[in-house]
């Protein structure tokens, strides 16, 4: 049977918390065809650019295939014995709190469950935390304060049915593109109003009815102003108020705040407040821009207060909605993957809850107090309190705040174990033990998305090399540490059944999370499980929470929390006068371990950048395409300047994705202070203070190559292309022999060289050939290199017409930089079609070129491009 006749396998996308269903079909050559699953309730067949390109990320060229101990390949028996014995000895010598697990929203629920059970139930420490702490812990804390447990009230269908959707701290168009597509569909179908609250203008602002560019960190003042206006206009739902505690105190606190803190005009504030109050069906979507703050929990509660006071919660088209950043961030919350939780939303510090879980697990080792949250954990590694650390599917050496200090801490830990699919991450390079884990398309288990829908991930490719499932690795270590009976798992279905059975305890305590209706699921039933939203009991399946006014505090009422606006912990000063905002890009994911493998995805933004306002750029003597060195007391980063009015004066924006593997001088979390929210422990990643200045390189370079390049300059950034690799380079020290440098960089000594070198002008162009095939080309100048990059990246590995010219031959069109990743459609191609064909809408661009018709993630940028072309035409 050939690959085209193989049946599709239903699985789930491994990127954001939308939890899109995918249909997978292997091509029998190690590749994979991927398309959206029309039957999945989350995406209904839609996929974003990242999901559409998943097939380009499953190759084996960067996979970790065998265990390694101290840099030497070894077998599983030896590696696991070393891990188990060292953890056991460390605990015996220094106690259970001398070890820690740092895990990830990339884990499946079954993996998460085993890790949590091993650490809390049998090692006897709560020192297990997750990278989800960095993105949604403030939502967890806010939910628990308001509702009594970590409940997401609504569902994705609420976005479809709302009359107003407020996006606050959420660039939904880029970070959750499929949800944004659902929102745009609702806007087109039923006239849904859209408000975007964000200090910068993002892709989500295209088509929005209102954009509120509030001052960084002033969200509490904005929503307190809304609550005060709700009270003043008599918009409180007094019937629903019977289900609330703290209404009067919350309103009094709200009235004490001044919305002017937001920096928004009175007219803009009034427009927002009137629209919110006068529109009964409101959904407020929030994400990292709210959560990643030293007052993130208060921001969450300020939003929840407005919905509770007006009774706009739990009914169709109404409610606050936290959208998570990772595919299984919700699953991690459900199994107790955070240091301050037990499994199934049970409370670690509640003696009755601990006793019930201890009896279920047959253990007396459960800790009575919370463990170390992420930032605290790595400080404990630095101080020597943590002596054995196991990091699973995450890259804290890059993604933690104050990342340079975290790298140093990991490097000196007596034992660092890393489970991952590759050894090529900043964290893996610091490990003593590397354990090869199976990758996304090889996994079998479940994940939970942002609206509580449990979906299956199903293996469609065989395990690479000797890689093993994470639950299997963890269970084997548990058995070797002396806990054989508790970790006698042979299949993920067994773990899922145990987890579902444990959730019955949560149900008996009257809590929200209960999937005990799945506890008797057979292996066959588990294999065939369709997406299902929790709770799943004999009495209830899925749906919304709280419309009936029943909450999970002991008195059954919700609590409105009095909150007051607080400024970000770091404030601009003479030495660090700018506020740095950080975030994600449309086509990249976390630290690019997977997405950087896809030429389709790297084409959109192949280099790290810094957005700076034109006024600030002029005052700082920074021009477009300059390199900018950004500094503060924690570290430095070098980024390419992008001068834009999308950011406000005094504010900067930089993406988070680049690492030591792709651009070592652009690790942006080196600049983020390790300051955290006192309730959630979530760090403040949106309001660091920095000083930017032009990076005064003596030379700049651009290179393309058929193979990976040996890059050693003061600044470099590399990315995959369809024919090999590209790199931006810059250095402080002049180089005398550029032909020799090119040979070293491209790793060839026997190639034929063509060159144009002008020592006086400081320019050099070197092309290396093997036969008729171009091996590599290097272009150097004293200023940022001006060549047609999007043409040059197509040349390595083949013949090329006069590549030294650095431009497209007259006989060939120049498509320009990629705007639509799905079809590889370039900016120049789109502009030419707009101008020559008279295109005036995004749909017309799609009809003419296909751009924006597949994953649709680029449609906001197409709309921006149309507006710019119209302005240019009008000026002419």
N, C-alpha and C positions, 0 to 999 in steps of 0.2 A: 504494500500500500504506500503510495507516495504521499509527501507532506500535504499536498493540496486536498487530499480526500480524508485527512484525519479530522475527527470531530473536535470542536472547540472545547476548551476547558474553561469553566467559569471561575474567576478568581477576583481579587481586589487590588486596586492600584496601591503601591507602597509609598506614595508621597503624602500629601496633606490630609487633614482630618475630614475632608469631604467623604472619603471612603467610596470612591467610584468603582462600580463593577466593570470588569474587563473580560473580554473573550480572548483566549490565548490559543495559538496553534503553532507548534514547533515546525521548523522547516527541514528537520532531519540532518541539518548541517551545523547545529549549535545555535542557529538563529531563531527568532520568534516573531510571529505576526501578532499584532495587538490591535484590538478595536474595542470600542465601548459596548457594554452590555445593555441593550435596550430594555431588558426586564428588571434591571437593578433600580430600586426606588431612589437612590441618591443621585444618579446622573442620567438615567433614562437614555443611555446610549452616548451621551456626550463625553468627551475627554478633553483635557487641556493639552498644551504643547508638550509638557513633560510626560504625561501619560501616553500620548500618541507616539513618543519616541522611545518608549521602554524597550522595544526590540533592539535598539542600538546599544543597550547597556548590559547585555547578558553575556558578553564575551569572557574568555578566560585569561586574557593576556596580563591582567593585573591581579588575578585571584591568588589568595593564600590557599595553598593546596595541601600542605602537611603541617603538623605542629612544629614549633620551633622553641627551643629553650636556650637562652643566652646566645642567640644567633645561629644555633646549630639545628639542623633538621633532626627530628626524632619521631618515634612512634607515639600513638595515643596512650598506650599503657604507661610509658615513661613520663610523658608530659602531665597526665592527670595524676599520677602518683606524686609527682613533684608539687603540683598545686595543692592537692588534698593534704599531703604531709606538712607542707609549709604553713598552710592555714591552721591545721590542727596544732602544730607546735607553737605558732604565734599566739593562738587563743590560750593554750595551756600556760604560756609564759607571761602573757600580758593581759589576758581577759578578752571576752568576746568583743568589746568595743575597740579593740586594736585592729580590727579588720573592717572592710567596707566593700560594698558593691555599688558601682555607678552604672546604671542601666539606661534604657532608651525606649522612646516611643516607636522605634523600629522593630522592637520585639513583638512577637505574637502573644496573645493573651496566655496561652499555655506556657510559653517560655517565662513570661512575667510571673505567673503563678508559682512556678517551681523556684524561681530566684527568691521571691518573697517568702515562700515557705521555708526555704533553706536558711536564709539569713535570720528572719524573725523567729521562726518556729523552732529551729534546731541549733543554729550557732548561738542564738539568744541575744542578738543585738538588733536594734532598729536602724543600723547604719546601712540602709539601702535607699538610695535616692536616684532620680532619673533626670535626663536632660529635659523632660517635660516641665521640670521645676523652672526652667528658663523661659517658658512660653505661656503656661496657663495656671500656675499655682495660685495666682491672685484670684482667679475665677473660682477655684476650689474653695479658698478661704472666704470669699464673699458669699458664695452659695451657702456654705455651712453657717455663717453668721446670720444670714437672712432666713434660710429655709430649714435649718437644722440638719441638713445633709447636702451632699454635693450633687444636686439634681439639676439637669438641664431641662427646663420646663417644656420647651416646644419642639417642633419638628421642622424639617425643610419645607413641608407643605405650607407652613406659616408665611414663608417668603413669597410663595406663589399667590397667597390670598390676602396679603397685607395691602392697605391703602397708602401706607407710608413706611418706608424702610430707611432707618438711620444707620449709616456705616460710621462708627466712631473708632478711631485707632485701628482701622482695618482697610487695607488696600485690597479689597475683595477681588478686583479685576485681575490682579497679578498673583495674589497669595492663595485665593480659593476661586480660580477662574470658572469652574463649573457652576458654583453657586451664583456667581455674578451673571453667568448666562441665564440662569433661572430667573434672576431678578430682572434682567433686561427683557426677557420674554414676558414677565408679568407687567412690566412697564408698558410694553407695546400692546399687550392684550387688554389690560384693564386700567391703564393710566396710573399705575402706582407711582407715587412721588418718591424721590430719592434725595436724601441729604447726606453729604459727606463731611465729617468732622475730622480734620487732619491739619497739622501745621503746614504741610506742603501740598502742592497740587499734584495729585497722582492720577494714574490711568482711570481710577474709579470715579474721578470727577467728570469725565466725559459723559454727557447725557444726564448728569445730576441736575436737580432743580435748584440746589443750594449747596454752596461750599463754605464751610466755616473754618478759616485758617487760624485756629486759636493758638495762643501762646503755648509753648511746650509745657506739659505738666499741669495745665489749668482745667482739666476735665471736671474735677470735683466742683469748681466754681461754676462751670457751665451748667451742670445738671442740678446743682443746688439752686441755681437761678431758675431753672425749669420747675423744680418742686415748689419753690416759693411762689412762682406765678400760678401753678396749679392751685395752690391754696388761696391766693388772692382772687382768682377768677371763679372760685367755688366749683372747681373741677374734681375735687376729691370724691371718690366713690364711697359714700358713707355706709352703704350696705356691706361692701367688701371690707371696710375698715373694722368691722366686728371681728375679722380674722387676723387683725394686726396688733402687735404691741409696738410702742415707741413712735407712733405717728406724730403726735404733737411735738415731741422732742426733736425728731428728725426735721420737721418743718421749721421749728425755731432755729435750729442750727443752720438750715438752708438760708433762712432770711438774714442771718448774721453775716453771710458771705457776700462779697461784692462781685457780680459777674464781670465788672470792668477788668478784673484780673486777667480775663481771657484775651484782652486786647482787641476784642471784636466791637464793632460799632453798635450803638443802641438799635439802629434800624435792623441790622443783621440779627441781633439777638431776638428782637421782637418778631421778626419774620419766622425764625425757628420756633420760638415758644408758641406763637399763635398756630403755626402749622401742626405742631405736635399735639397741642391741646384740642384743636378743632378736628382732628382726625382720629376717630375711635380705634381703628384697627392699625396699630403701630407695632412694628418689630424693630428693636434696637440690636444691631449686630455689632459685636465688639471683639477685639482680638489683642495682638501684642502691643499696639499703641496705648491701650488701657492697662494691660497686665504688667508690662515691663517697666515698673516704676516703684520708687520707694513709698509711694502711696497708692499702689495698684489695687489693693484690697478695698480701700476707701473709694476709689474710682468705680469699682464694680458695684459697691453698695449704693453709691450715689445714683447709678443707673437703675439698679433694682428698686430703690426707693420710689422713683417716679412711676414705675410700672405697678408697684404694689399700691401706692396711694390712689391710683386711678382704676385699679382692678383690671388692668390690661395685661393679664398674664394667664396662660393656660388655655385660652380660647383660640379658635381658628383665626390666624392672621394677627395674633397679639403675643407680645412677650419679649423679654430680654433673651439674647441668644449669643452665647460664647462659642465662637468657632475656633477649633483647636488646630495646631500647626502640624501635628504628626499623625500618621495613619492609625496609631493605636495609643495615642495619648489618653483617650477615654478608657481603653482597656486597662492601661496601667493604673489609672485612678480606681478602677473597679476591683482590681486584685490587691490593692494596697502597696503599689510600687513606690509610693512616696514615704519618706522617713517618719512621717507623723500619722500614718494610717495603718489600720488592719485591713484585711481583705473584705470585700463586699460592703464597703462603706461603714464598716464597724470601727469603733473608736479605740485606738491603742491604749489610751489612758483611762478607759472605762473598765473597771475590774470585772463586771459581769460579762462584758464583751470578750475580754481576754480569757476568762474562764471557759466560756462557751467554745471559743476557737481552740484553746488548748485541749479541751476534751475531744473535739472533733479531730484534731491532728494527733492526739495522743502524745502530748508533750507538756512538760512543765517549765520549759525554758523561755517562754514568751517574755520579752522585756516590758517593763511597766511604764517606760518613758520614751518619748520621741527620740529618734536618732538624729544624726547630723544631716542638715539640708545641704544642697550642692556646694554653695560657697563655703559654708562652714566645713564641709567634708575635705575640701582641698586645702583649706587652712590647716586642718588637722593632719593631713598628709605632710604639709610643709613643716609643721612643728615636730613631727615624729610620733604623734599620738596614734596615727594610722600607720601600721607597719606592713600590711598586706592589702592590696587594692585590686579588685577585679572590675575592669571596664568592659562593657558589652555593647557593641554596635553604636558607639558614639565617639566623638572626637574632642574631648574637653581641652586638649592642648591648644585648640584653636577657638572653640566656641564658648568657653567660660570667660567671664569678665577677668580683667587683669591676667590675660592668657599667658604672657611671658613668665609671670610668677608661677602660674599653674604648671607650665612646662618644667620649670626648675624643680618644683615640688615632686612631680611624677618621676623625674629623672633620679631623684635621690631616695625614693621609696624602696625599702629593702626587697619587696616583691611587688611587681606590677604585672598582672595578667591581662591580656587584651584578647577578647573574642571578636572576630570580625571576618569580613569576606576578603580583605586585602591587607597586606603589610605596608602599603604605601599611603599612610596617613601620618600626620604629625604625632599623634598619640601612639600608634603602633610602633613607630621608630624608637620610642622610649621604653618599650615593654621588655620585661625579662622573659615572659612566656607569651607566645602567640598561638592561639587556638583557631583553626580554620572552621568557620561556621558556614552553613548553607546559606545561599542568597535567596532573594525574594521569589524567583520563579521555581525554586527547589523546595520551598517551605509548604508545610501542611498545618493549618491551624485556623484560628479566628482572630478578628480585629473588631473594634467598636468605633464607629465614626462619631462625629460631633452631635448627631441627633439621636444617639443611643441605639443605632442599628448595628447589630452583630452580623458580620459577613464572614464567609469562608475565604481564606487563602488556600489555594490548592497547588500542589506541585505539578509542573508541566515539563520540567527538565530534570535530568538525573543530577544527583549531588556531584559537585565538582571535586575531583581528586578524592581525598579522604575526609572532606568536610562533613560535619555532623550537625544535626539540629541543636539549637541552643538548649532546649529543655533536656535533651539527652545528655549533653555535656554537663549541665548543672546537676542532673539527677545522679550521674555517675560519680561526680565529686562528692555529693551527699552520701552515697553508698560507701565510698572509700573513707569518709570521715566517721563512719560508724552508724549511719542512720539508714540502714538498708531497707527496712520495712516501710519507712515513710516515703521512700523514693523509688519504689519498685514499679516504675512506669515503663511500659513497652510501646505505647502508642499515644499520640496526642488526644485521642478520644477519651482515654482513661482519665487524663488530667482534666479535660473539660467536664466530664461527669462529676469528678470530685469537687471541682470548683462550683458547679451548679448546685450540688448537694449542700456545700457550705453556705451558699447564698440563702438557703432556707432559714439559717440562723438569723440573718439580717431581716428576713420577712417576719420571723417570730418576735423580733424586737420592735417591729412596726416601722422599719426603715424602707427606703425606696427601692434599693437594688435587690431584686429577687428574680432569679432565673431558674428556680427549682423545678419549674415545669419541663426543663430540658435535662433533668438529672438522670432520667432513665433512658436517654437517647442511646440507641444501639450504635455499633461501629458503622453500620450501613446508613442509619439515620444521620449520624454525624457527617458522613461523607457526602450525603445529599442535602445537607441543611441549606435552606434558602435564607436570604437576608431576613432578619427578624429583629424587631425593636423591643428592648426590655422596658418594663418588667414582663416576664413570661411565667405566669403561675396558672393554677387551675381556675382562678377567679378573674385574672386580668392579663391582657396581652397588648403591649405597646401603648400608644396614645400619648396625651399630654398630661401634665401635672398642674395642680393648684387651682384650676378653674372652680373647684368646689370649696376652696378656702381651707383645705386640709393640708397642714404642713407637718414638719417632723421635729419640732421642738417639743419638749414634754407636755406643754399645754395645748399643742396642736395648732398654735398660731405662728405666723411669720413675725420676724422682728425687723422693723425699720431701724437702721443704724444711724445715729446722728454723726455726720462727718463734716469736716471743715477743710477747706483748701490748704494745701501745703506746697511750698515750692520744691522743685527737685533738689536732691541732696547736694549736688554740685552746682555752684553758681559761677557765671562768668566773672572774670577778673582781668586786671591789666595784662597778666601773663597768658591767660587762656580766655580770650574774649568771645569765642564762638561756642554755640551749642551744637553738638554733633548728634544727629539722628541716624539710626541704623535700621536696615530692613532687608527684605528679600527682593529678588528679581523674578520676572515672569518665567524665565526658562531655566533657572537653576534651583538647586535644592541643598539646603544646609551647607556642608563643606565640600560639595561637588564630588564625593566619592563615586557616585553613580552618574550624575548628569554630565560631568566633564568628559565622560566616555563618548558622548553623542555629538558628532559634528553639527548636527541640526540645531542642538541647543546652545552650543558655544558660539554660534554665528551671530546671535543677537547682541550680546555684550561680551566680547572676547577678552576684555581687560577690565580690571577694577577701576572705579572712578569716584570722583568727589564732586557732588553738585554744590555750586557756590553761586550766590546772587551776583549779577553784573556789577552792582555798586561795590560790593565787598571785593570782587575780583580786581576791579580797577584800583581800589585803595591798597590792595595787597600786591599790586604789580603782577597779577596772574592773568595770563591770556589763555584762550581756548587751546587745548591740547598740551599745555604745559603740564609738567609733573609737579605735584604739590606734596610737600612734606608736612604731615599733621603730627603735632606733638602735644603731650601733657606729661605729668609726673609719672604716669604708668608705662608709657611706651611711645612708639612712633609708627607711622605708616606712610607709605608713598603711594599716591594715587594720581590718576589722570584727571585733569580739570575738565569739568563739564559746566560751562557757564549758562545758567538758566534762571528764569524767574519762577520756576516751580517751587523753589525754596525762598524763604523770606530773608531779608537782610539780617545778618547776625546768626544765621542758621546754616548748617551744612548737612548733607546727607551722603552716606556711603553704604554700599551693599556689604553683606556679612560673609560672602561665600569663599573668598580666596584664602589659600593655605600655603604652607611651606612647600607643598607639591606643585602649586600652580602660580603663586606670586608671593614669595616669602616676606617681602617687605610691605605687603598689603594686608596683613592679618589684623582686621579692624578691631577685634575684641581685645587686642593689646592695649587699646585706648580706653576701654570701659572700666570704670571704677567698680570695685566689689562691694557696692553699697546696696542694701536689700530692704524690701518691705518687711516691717516688724512682724506682720501676721503671716505672710505667705512665704517669706524667705526668697522671693523672686527678685533678681537684680534689676537695677535701673539701666536698661540698655538704650534708652531713647533720649537721654539728656546728659551725655558726657560733655565736659568743657575742654576745648582744645585751642591750639594756636596753629594756623596754617601759614606756610610761606613757600615761595617758589623753590623747587629743588633745582639747584644750579648745576646741572650736569655739564660736563665738558663735551659729551657727545651723546647722541641718541641713535638708536638703531631699530630696524624692523627686519625680521628674518622669517623665511619659510623653509621647511625641510620635509623630506620624505620620511625621516625617522626622528625619534626624540632627540632634542638638542642638549648639549652640555652647557648649561647657562650658569655663569658665575659673576655677572655684572652686579653693580650696586642696586640696580632695579631691573627686574625682569618679570614678565607675565607671559605664560604660555597657554595655548589652547589647541584642541584637536581641530582638524579640518578634514574634508573628504579625501584629501590626498596626503595627509600627514599632520604637520604641526605648524603653528605660527607663533611668533614671539615678539613682544615689544621689549626693548632693552635700553638701558641708559647707564652711563658710568661717570664717575668723577675723575678717574685717572686716564689720561690719553693712552691710546694704543698705537704702536708704531707700525706694525705689520698686519694690515687688515686681511690679507690673503691667508696668512698663517693662522690668524684668529678664526677665520671662517672654516678652515680645515679642522681646527680643534673643535669648534662648536658643532660642526656637522659630523664629526667622527670619521673623516675620510682623508687619507694621505695620497692615494693614487688617482684622484680625480683630476680632470682637466679644468683649468680655471679660465674664466673670462672676467676681466675687471676694468673698471674706470675709477682711478684714484687721483684726487686733486688735494695734495697735502696743504697747499696754501689756503684753499677754501674749507678744508676740513671735511671733505666728502669722500665717500668710498662706496663702490658698488662691486660686489664680488658674486659671481655665479659659478657653481661647481657642477661639472657634468661627469657622468659615467656612461660612455658611449653617447647615445642621443638623448639620454634621460637626464633631466635636471634633478640633481641631488639636493641642492640647497641654494638659496640666494640671500645675501646680506646687503642691506642698504643702510648707510651711516651718514649722519649730518651733524652739524653743530647745533641745529635747531630740530624740533620734532620732525621726523622724516615725512616728506610729502610724496607719497606714491599711492598707486591704486591698489590698496591692500586686497580688496575683494576679488580682484583679478589675479593677483600674484599667488594667493592661496590655492588657486586651482592648478598651478603649474608643476609642483614637485611630482616626480615619478614618470613624467612624460616629456615629449618634445615641446619646445616653447619658442615662439617667435620674438626675438630681440628682448629677452627679459630684463636686460640691463636698463632699458628705457623706463621700467617701472610703471608702465601705463598700458592700457588696452590698445592693441593695434587698431588702426582706423577701420579695419575690416570687421571688427567685432564690437558688439554693444557692451557697455559697462553697466551691469545691473545695480551696482552700488551695494552698501551694507544691507545685510538681511534684515527685513522687517517681519515678514511672515515666515516663521520657522518651519511650519508644516510643509509648505511648498517651496521653500528657499527663495521666496520672491524678494528682490532687492528694492531699496528705496527709489533708485533712479527709474527702475522699470515702472513702479507705481506712479511716480510723478509724471513720467512721459505719457502713461495711459490717461491720467486725469486731464492733462493739458491737450492731448491730441484727440481724445475721444469725448471730451466734454463731460467726464464723470463728475457727479455732484453728491453722490451718497456712497456710504460704505457698501451697501448691497450691490450697487453698480460696479464697484471695484471688484467685488467677489464674482459677479457674472462675467467680467472681462478677463480676470486673471486667476480666479480661484482663491486669492488671498483673503483670509478671514472667514472662509466657508467651512473649514474642517474643525479645528478645536475652538476657533473664534476668539482665542485669547488676545490676538493682535487687533481686534476691532477698535478698542479705544485709541490705539496709536494711529490706526487708519483715519479715524475721525479727527484726531489732532492734525494729521498731515493734510487732510482736506482743508481744514481751517487755515493752515499756514499758506497753502497754495492760493486760496481765495484772497488772503490778505496781500500776498505778493502781487497777484494779478490786479487787485484794486489799486495798489500803489503805482503800478506801471501804467 
